[in-house]
Amino acid sequence: MTAIDTFFNARFIGSFQSHEELPADSGDEIAFCGRSNSGKSSVINALTKNKKLAKTSKTPGRTQSINLFCLKDEEEKRLIDLPGYGYAKVSKSKRKEWGLIIDEYLNLRESLRGLIIIMDIRHPLKDSDQMLISWCQKTQTPFLILLNKSDKLSKNQTRSELMKVKKRVDGTSVYHEILTFSSKDLVGLNDLSKCLEKFLLI
């Protein structure tokens, strides 16, 4: 089985409004997070080879709760889709609610093994992204920065943006990786899968 095959045929377990509603806090989980326009759901669908697994929409902010998926026949290995953050077209109260859901999950869920921080490669390292990186460093949580939508840039532009992000992040003491990715062209899919396997100890 290749690294990519590991995540094919993942199953949707359920959608939960808070960490308290989640299944038992055991096993290993990787959480996907990012701004609402980062293409988070498309990344999960590309990884699992299932275009209908995570809900996608032309309108950012579709993910409004914690969506949980498990690997085929392996419920102790899970993928977590957290609500998108930073979406301006929802009320302040709704943004605060989503932020609380994310905060409680990150700080109270003991089965979390790593964080995938998805960014639009054209607009990386917004304040909210850097807050997550700082949290990972403080808690010594491994993380992967996934620079998504690389198909929107030329190869030279992609390389340039990657180097800029590496220069700003590589002094971080906790284990981390930085990859470019395209949900459309599947560029970087194998590298993403290998990183997730490390986090999940597969």
Buried (B, 14 or more C-beta within 10 A) or exposed (E): EEBBEBBBEBBBBEBBEBBEEBBEEEBBBBBBBBBBBBBBBBBBBBBBBBEEBBBBEEEBBBBBBBBBBBBEEBBEBBBBBBBBBBBEEBEEEBBEBBBEBBEBBBEEBEBBBBBBBBBBBEEBBBEBBBEBBEBBBEEEBBBBBBBBBBBEBEEEEBEEBBEEBEEBBEEBEEBBBBBBBBBBEBBBBEBBBBBBBBBBEB
